[in-house]
Amino acid sequence: MPEVDEKVMQFVEEALKKNPRIKLEDLYELTKKFKSAVGRLSKRQFNARYPLQVKRRRALAAKAKSGGTRRAASTPGRATMRSAARGGSP
């Protein structure tokens, strides 16, 4: 698993908190100025390692705060629908 620099993670988290709609390119450039070692990562690697992780944590925290998601009761699954279409028992 790639190593994550906690200082960079904090920087990215703060930057996203200030401007949640910041473009990846802009965030990448800001972070490279903060820590030049980030420049060795491609934009894709940077995004996977830092901004996506921050966003994932926020989404999980919001989900836990709201009580999670609800599933529809008794909705047939795909396998059941396929077997019913073939004439098999559900």
CNS distance restraints for C-alpha pairs under 8 A (distance, minus, plus):
assign (resid   2 and name CA) (resid  49 and name CA) 7.88 0.50 0.50
assign (resid   4 and name CA) (resid   8 and name CA) 7.90 0.50 0.50
assign (resid   4 and name CA) (resid   9 and name CA) 7.37 0.50 0.50
assign (resid   4 and name CA) (resid  49 and name CA) 6.95 0.50 0.50
assign (resid   4 and name CA) (resid  50 and name CA) 7.82 0.50 0.50
assign (resid   5 and name CA) (resid   9 and name CA) 6.22 0.50 0.50
assign (resid   6 and name CA) (resid  10 and name CA) 6.12 0.50 0.50
assign (resid   7 and name CA) (resid  11 and name CA) 6.19 0.50 0.50
assign (resid   8 and name CA) (resid  12 and name CA) 6.11 0.50 0.50
assign (resid   8 and name CA) (resid  31 and name CA) 7.23 0.50 0.50
assign (resid   8 and name CA) (resid  34 and name CA) 7.85 0.50 0.50
assign (resid   8 and name CA) (resid  35 and name CA) 7.19 0.50 0.50
assign (resid   8 and name CA) (resid  50 and name CA) 7.80 0.50 0.50
assign (resid   9 and name CA) (resid  13 and name CA) 6.06 0.50 0.50
assign (resid   9 and name CA) (resid  50 and name CA) 5.88 0.50 0.50
assign (resid   9 and name CA) (resid  54 and name CA) 7.69 0.50 0.50
assign (resid  10 and name CA) (resid  14 and name CA) 6.14 0.50 0.50
assign (resid  11 and name CA) (resid  15 and name CA) 6.14 0.50 0.50
assign (resid  11 and name CA) (resid  31 and name CA) 7.40 0.50 0.50
assign (resid  12 and name CA) (resid  16 and name CA) 6.07 0.50 0.50
assign (resid  12 and name CA) (resid  27 and name CA) 7.54 0.50 0.50
assign (resid  12 and name CA) (resid  31 and name CA) 7.13 0.50 0.50
assign (resid  12 and name CA) (resid  50 and name CA) 6.81 0.50 0.50
assign (resid  12 and name CA) (resid  51 and name CA) 6.53 0.50 0.50
assign (resid  12 and name CA) (resid  54 and name CA) 7.79 0.50 0.50
assign (resid  13 and name CA) (resid  17 and name CA) 6.09 0.50 0.50
assign (resid  13 and name CA) (resid  51 and name CA) 7.45 0.50 0.50
assign (resid  13 and name CA) (resid  54 and name CA) 6.12 0.50 0.50
assign (resid  14 and name CA) (resid  18 and name CA) 6.21 0.50 0.50
assign (resid  15 and name CA) (resid  19 and name CA) 6.14 0.50 0.50
assign (resid  15 and name CA) (resid  20 and name CA) 7.70 0.50 0.50
assign (resid  15 and name CA) (resid  27 and name CA) 7.56 0.50 0.50
assign (resid  16 and name CA) (resid  20 and name CA) 4.59 0.50 0.50
assign (resid  16 and name CA) (resid  21 and name CA) 7.55 0.50 0.50
assign (resid  16 and name CA) (resid  22 and name CA) 7.04 0.50 0.50
assign (resid  16 and name CA) (resid  51 and name CA) 7.92 0.50 0.50
assign (resid  22 and name CA) (resid  26 and name CA) 6.70 0.50 0.50
assign (resid  22 and name CA) (resid  27 and name CA) 6.56 0.50 0.50
assign (resid  23 and name CA) (resid  27 and name CA) 6.27 0.50 0.50
assign (resid  24 and name CA) (resid  28 and name CA) 5.92 0.50 0.50
assign (resid  24 and name CA) (resid  43 and name CA) 7.73 0.50 0.50
assign (resid  24 and name CA) (resid  47 and name CA) 7.32 0.50 0.50
assign (resid  25 and name CA) (resid  29 and name CA) 6.21 0.50 0.50
assign (resid  25 and name CA) (resid  43 and name CA) 7.49 0.50 0.50
assign (resid  26 and name CA) (resid  30 and name CA) 6.18 0.50 0.50
assign (resid  27 and name CA) (resid  31 and name CA) 6.05 0.50 0.50
assign (resid  28 and name CA) (resid  32 and name CA) 6.11 0.50 0.50
assign (resid  28 and name CA) (resid  43 and name CA) 6.92 0.50 0.50
assign (resid  28 and name CA) (resid  46 and name CA) 7.32 0.50 0.50
assign (resid  29 and name CA) (resid  33 and name CA) 6.38 0.50 0.50
assign (resid  30 and name CA) (resid  34 and name CA) 6.37 0.50 0.50
assign (resid  31 and name CA) (resid  35 and name CA) 6.02 0.50 0.50
assign (resid  31 and name CA) (resid  36 and name CA) 7.76 0.50 0.50
assign (resid  31 and name CA) (resid  38 and name CA) 6.94 0.50 0.50
assign (resid  32 and name CA) (resid  36 and name CA) 4.79 0.50 0.50
assign (resid  32 and name CA) (resid  37 and name CA) 7.07 0.50 0.50
assign (resid  32 and name CA) (resid  38 and name CA) 5.36 0.50 0.50
assign (resid  32 and name CA) (resid  39 and name CA) 5.59 0.50 0.50
assign (resid  37 and name CA) (resid  41 and name CA) 7.94 0.50 0.50
assign (resid  38 and name CA) (resid  46 and name CA) 7.37 0.50 0.50
assign (resid  41 and name CA) (resid  45 and name CA) 5.68 0.50 0.50
assign (resid  41 and name CA) (resid  46 and name CA) 5.78 0.50 0.50
assign (resid  42 and name CA) (resid  46 and name CA) 6.09 0.50 0.50
assign (resid  43 and name CA) (resid  47 and name CA) 5.99 0.50 0.50
assign (resid  44 and name CA) (resid  48 and name CA) 6.23 0.50 0.50
assign (resid  45 and name CA) (resid  49 and name CA) 6.05 0.50 0.50
assign (resid  46 and name CA) (resid  50 and name CA) 5.95 0.50 0.50
assign (resid  46 and name CA) (resid  51 and name CA) 7.52 0.50 0.50
assign (resid  47 and name CA) (resid  51 and name CA) 5.24 0.50 0.50
assign (resid  47 and name CA) (resid  52 and name CA) 5.89 0.50 0.50
assign (resid  48 and name CA) (resid  52 and name CA) 5.40 0.50 0.50
assign (resid  48 and name CA) (resid  53 and name CA) 6.95 0.50 0.50
assign (resid  49 and name CA) (resid  53 and name CA) 6.42 0.50 0.50
assign (resid  50 and name CA) (resid  54 and name CA) 6.32 0.50 0.50
assign (resid  51 and name CA) (resid  55 and name CA) 6.17 0.50 0.50
assign (resid  52 and name CA) (resid  56 and name CA) 5.96 0.50 0.50
assign (resid  53 and name CA) (resid  57 and name CA) 6.19 0.50 0.50
assign (resid  54 and name CA) (resid  58 and name CA) 6.29 0.50 0.50
assign (resid  55 and name CA) (resid  59 and name CA) 6.13 0.50 0.50
assign (resid  56 and name CA) (resid  60 and name CA) 6.18 0.50 0.50
assign (resid  57 and name CA) (resid  61 and name CA) 6.09 0.50 0.50
assign (resid  58 and name CA) (resid  62 and name CA) 6.08 0.50 0.50
assign (resid  59 and name CA) (resid  63 and name CA) 6.02 0.50 0.50
assign (resid  60 and name CA) (resid  64 and name CA) 6.09 0.50 0.50
assign (resid  61 and name CA) (resid  65 and name CA) 6.05 0.50 0.50
assign (resid  62 and name CA) (resid  66 and name CA) 6.13 0.50 0.50
assign (resid  63 and name CA) (resid  67 and name CA) 6.19 0.50 0.50
assign (resid  63 and name CA) (resid  68 and name CA) 4.81 0.50 0.50
assign (resid  63 and name CA) (resid  69 and name CA) 7.23 0.50 0.50
assign (resid  64 and name CA) (resid  68 and name CA) 5.44 0.50 0.50
assign (resid  76 and name CA) (resid  80 and name CA) 6.16 0.50 0.50
assign (resid  76 and name CA) (resid  81 and name CA) 6.72 0.50 0.50
assign (resid  77 and name CA) (resid  81 and name CA) 6.45 0.50 0.50
assign (resid  78 and name CA) (resid  82 and name CA) 6.15 0.50 0.50
assign (resid  79 and name CA) (resid  83 and name CA) 6.17 0.50 0.50
assign (resid  80 and name CA) (resid  84 and name CA) 6.12 0.50 0.50
assign (resid  80 and name CA) (resid  90 and name CA) 5.02 0.50 0.50
assign (resid  81 and name CA) (resid  85 and name CA) 6.18 0.50 0.50
assign (resid  81 and name CA) (resid  90 and name CA) 7.38 0.50 0.50
assign (resid  82 and name CA) (resid  86 and name CA) 6.34 0.50 0.50
assign (resid  83 and name CA) (resid  87 and name CA) 6.26 0.50 0.50
assign (resid  83 and name CA) (resid  88 and name CA) 4.93 0.50 0.50
assign (resid  83 and name CA) (resid  89 and name CA) 6.40 0.50 0.50
assign (resid  83 and name CA) (resid  90 and name CA) 5.95 0.50 0.50
assign (resid  84 and name CA) (resid  88 and name CA) 5.37 0.50 0.50
assign (resid  84 and name CA) (resid  89 and name CA) 6.19 0.50 0.50
assign (resid  84 and name CA) (resid  90 and name CA) 5.71 0.50 0.50
